[in-house]
């Protein structure tokens, strides 16, 4: 959507209020939509010069709810409610209404936009006293190393004996 600066909007609204032309003619002359001209004029009539300035577009849940309640109570159109509350995009109001009907006030709460944050890694658990007591001492570790070396040497010797036995065994000849 093209954004128009405040001076341009003021010039279009002043031309309309001076009676130079209607909204369609002015829209064609300035190259904007006639609906846009009507919005600018309505906003100017309701809020004056401030109605043509840029406004924030993030609203909290209470504000959205008050907009909806006023619209329902006074039976206002989306466009009229947008002008009264100074909401730039009148198409937001039916979305708020649908969200409210589907999920209540909680659904009107602003949601975080964008990519969700990365999963945080938990720090490694600190060793407890029990874990510290279960750790083997240096002497125990050295004994285990000696035992494992002996086991490996035994298995190697056993493997060598089995290999030599296979080689010396007489082979049967096929007929």
C-alpha positions as CSV (number, residue, x, y, z in Angstrom):
1,X,0.0,0.0,0.0
2,X,1.4,3.4,-1.0
3,X,1.9,5.8,1.9
4,X,1.1,9.5,1.4
5,X,2.7,12.2,3.5
6,X,0.7,14.6,5.6
7,X,1.0,17.6,3.3
8,X,-0.4,15.6,0.4
9,X,-3.4,14.4,2.4
10,X,-4.0,17.9,3.7
11,X,-4.0,19.3,0.1
12,X,-6.5,16.7,-1.0
13,X,-8.8,17.3,2.0
14,X,-8.6,21.1,1.6
15,X,-9.5,20.7,-2.1
16,X,-12.6,18.6,-1.1
17,X,-13.7,21.0,1.7
18,X,-13.3,24.0,-0.6
19,X,-15.7,22.4,-3.0
20,X,-13.3,22.1,-5.9
21,X,-14.6,18.6,-6.8
22,X,-16.1,15.4,-5.4
23,X,-14.2,12.5,-4.0
24,X,-14.1,10.5,-7.2
25,X,-12.8,13.5,-9.3
26,X,-10.2,14.4,-6.6
27,X,-9.1,10.8,-6.4
28,X,-8.6,10.6,-10.2
29,X,-6.8,14.0,-10.2
30,X,-4.4,13.0,-7.4
31,X,-4.1,9.3,-8.3
32,X,-5.5,7.9,-5.1
33,X,-8.6,5.8,-4.4
34,X,-11.9,7.5,-3.7
35,X,-12.3,5.5,-0.6
36,X,-9.0,6.9,0.7
37,X,-10.2,10.4,0.0
38,X,-13.4,9.8,1.9
39,X,-11.4,8.3,4.9
40,X,-9.1,11.3,5.0
41,X,-12.0,13.7,4.9
42,X,-13.9,11.9,7.6
43,X,-10.8,11.7,9.8
44,X,-10.1,15.4,9.3
45,X,-13.7,16.3,10.2
46,X,-13.5,14.2,13.4
47,X,-10.0,15.0,14.6
48,X,-8.9,18.0,12.7
49,X,-5.2,18.3,11.6
50,X,-4.3,15.4,13.9
51,X,-6.6,13.1,11.9
52,X,-4.2,13.3,8.9
53,X,-1.0,12.5,10.8
54,X,0.4,9.0,11.1
55,X,-0.6,7.1,14.2
56,X,0.7,4.0,15.9
57,X,-1.0,0.8,14.7
58,X,-0.5,-1.4,17.8
59,X,-3.4,-1.5,20.2
60,X,-3.7,-3.3,23.5
61,X,-6.6,-5.7,24.3
62,X,-8.5,-3.2,26.4
63,X,-8.5,-0.6,23.6
64,X,-9.7,-3.2,21.1
65,X,-12.5,-4.3,23.5
66,X,-13.6,-0.7,24.0
67,X,-13.8,-0.2,20.3
68,X,-15.9,-3.3,19.8
69,X,-18.2,-2.4,22.7
70,X,-18.8,1.2,21.4
71,X,-19.5,-0.2,17.9
72,X,-22.0,-2.7,19.3
73,X,-23.6,-0.2,21.7
74,X,-24.0,2.7,19.2
75,X,-24.5,0.4,16.1
76,X,-21.6,2.0,14.2
77,X,-20.1,0.8,11.0
78,X,-16.5,-0.3,10.9
79,X,-15.5,2.8,8.9
80,X,-17.3,5.1,11.4
81,X,-15.7,3.4,14.4
82,X,-12.3,3.6,12.8
83,X,-12.8,7.4,12.3
84,X,-14.0,7.9,15.9
85,X,-11.1,6.1,17.5
86,X,-8.5,7.2,14.9
87,X,-7.7,3.7,13.7
88,X,-5.9,3.9,10.4
89,X,-7.0,0.5,9.1
90,X,-10.7,-0.1,9.4
91,X,-10.3,-3.7,8.2
92,X,-8.6,-4.5,11.6
93,X,-12.0,-4.1,13.4
94,X,-13.8,-7.1,11.8
95,X,-10.7,-9.2,12.6
96,X,-10.9,-8.1,16.2
97,X,-14.6,-8.8,16.3
98,X,-14.1,-12.3,14.9
99,X,-11.2,-13.0,17.4
100,X,-13.3,-11.8,20.3
101,X,-16.2,-14.1,19.4
102,X,-13.9,-17.0,19.0
103,X,-11.7,-16.6,22.1
104,X,-12.9,-13.7,24.2
105,X,-10.6,-11.0,25.6
106,X,-7.6,-13.3,25.6
107,X,-7.8,-13.6,21.8
108,X,-7.4,-9.8,21.5
109,X,-4.1,-9.8,23.3
110,X,-1.2,-8.9,21.0
111,X,0.8,-11.8,19.9
112,X,4.6,-11.9,19.4
113,X,5.4,-11.7,15.8
114,X,8.3,-13.3,13.9
115,X,10.3,-16.4,14.4
116,X,10.0,-18.0,17.8
117,X,13.2,-17.8,20.0
118,X,15.6,-20.6,19.9
119,X,15.3,-23.3,22.5
120,X,17.5,-22.4,25.5
121,X,19.9,-25.1,26.6
122,X,19.8,-26.0,30.2
123,X,23.0,-25.8,32.2
124,X,24.5,-29.2,33.0
125,X,23.3,-30.5,36.3
126,X,25.7,-29.9,39.2
127,X,27.1,-33.0,40.8
128,X,25.5,-33.8,44.0
129,X,27.3,-35.2,47.0
130,X,26.2,-38.8,46.1
131,X,27.6,-38.5,42.7
132,X,31.0,-37.2,44.0
133,X,31.2,-40.2,46.4
134,X,30.5,-42.7,43.6
135,X,33.4,-41.5,41.5
136,X,36.3,-44.1,41.7
137,X,39.6,-43.0,43.1
138,X,42.8,-42.8,41.1
139,X,44.1,-46.1,42.5
140,X,40.8,-47.9,41.5
141,X,41.1,-46.5,38.0
142,X,44.7,-47.7,37.6
143,X,43.7,-51.1,38.8
144,X,40.9,-51.2,36.2
145,X,43.3,-50.2,33.5
146,X,45.7,-53.0,34.4
147,X,42.8,-55.5,34.5
148,X,41.5,-54.4,31.1
149,X,45.0,-54.6,29.5
150,X,45.4,-58.1,30.8
151,X,42.0,-59.0,29.4
152,X,42.9,-57.6,26.0
153,X,46.2,-59.5,25.9
154,X,44.4,-62.8,26.9
155,X,41.9,-62.3,24.1
156,X,44.6,-61.6,21.5
157,X,46.5,-64.7,22.6
158,X,43.3,-66.8,22.4
159,X,42.6,-65.5,18.9
160,X,46.1,-66.3,17.7
161,X,45.8,-69.8,19.0
162,X,42.5,-70.4,17.3
163,X,44.0,-69.1,14.0
164,X,47.0,-71.3,14.2
165,X,44.8,-74.3,15.0
166,X,42.7,-73.7,11.9
167,X,45.8,-73.5,9.7
168,X,47.4,-76.7,11.0
169,X,44.2,-78.8,10.8
170,X,44.1,-81.2,7.9
171,X,41.8,-80.3,5.1
172,X,39.5,-82.7,3.6
173,X,39.8,-83.2,-0.1
174,X,36.8,-83.1,-2.3
175,X,36.1,-85.8,-4.7
